[in-house]
Amino acid sequence: MSLAAFLLALGTTCRITRFITKDTLAAGFRTWVADRFGDDSRPSYLVNCGWCTSTWVAAAIAVYASLLHTTAWFHLPATALTLSYLAGVASRWLD
């Protein structure tokens, strides 16, 4: 895997992890998990913990990137997600 593909995989992992654990749009999913398994359950902890969620997201993205790192099926969504993550980080610093 090239350095560029690795960095895109990193950015993709960061953005998806942030979406699952913090984004308002995924709040319903986190609530559903808490309602289904309990507030103090491991699944509920998983979807609220960035360190925990990133392990599983990274595993999936590593497989995806290693299989498709030379194709547009990887580069286009990975670039969009990485740019989205970087824009979010930049807006925190600039606002």
N, C-alpha and C positions, 0 to 999 in steps of 0.2 A: 504494500500500500504506500502510495506517495505521501509526502508531507502535507500536500494540499488536501488530499482525501482525508488524512487523519485530522487536520484542523477543521474540515467541514463536518466530520463525524463528531468531533468535540463540540462544536457549536450547535449541532443538531441535538446532541444529548442534553446540553444545557437548556435549550429552548423547550424541548419536550418535558424535561423534568420540571422546569419552572411552570409550564402550563398545568401539569398534573397537580403540583403541590401548592401553587399560589394563585393562579389565575382565576378571576371571577367567573369566567366561562366554564371552568371545571368544578366550581363550587357544588353544583348539583350532583356531580359524580362523587365527590368526597362525602357529601351528606348521605347519598345513597349507600355508600360503603359503611359509614358509621351507623346508619339505621339498620342495615342488613346484618352487620357483624358486631355492633356495639362500639361505643366511643373509645373504650379502652382496649379494643382488640388489636391484634397484630396487623390485619389488613387495613384498619383505620389508621394506625400509626404509619404504615407503609406509604399510603397516599398523601400523608401530611409531612413526611420527612424527606427533605431533599437528598440527604446522603443515602438513604435507603432506596428511594425511587431511582436515583441516578444509576445505581448498580444494575438494576434490571433493564433500564432504558439503554444504558451503555452496552450491555450484553447483546440486546437486539440490534442496536445500531452497528456494533462491531461485525456481526454476521452480515447484515445488510451491506455495509461498506466493503467488507472483504469480498463479497460475491459480485457486487455491481460498481465498484469504485471507478471503473473506466467508462461507465455509461451515463447517458443523460438521465436515466431512471434514478441514479444516485445524485448526480451533480445538481440538477435543477431543484429538487425539494431540499436537499442539504444546504445549498446556497441560500435559498429563501429563508429557511429556518435559522441559519447562522446569522444572516443579515438582520432578521427580526430580533434575535437575541442581542446582537451588538447595538442595534438602535435603542432597545430598551435600557441597556446598560448606559449608553451615552446620554439618553434623556434624563436619567437619574443624576448624572454628574453635571449636566448642563442646565437643568431646571432649578 
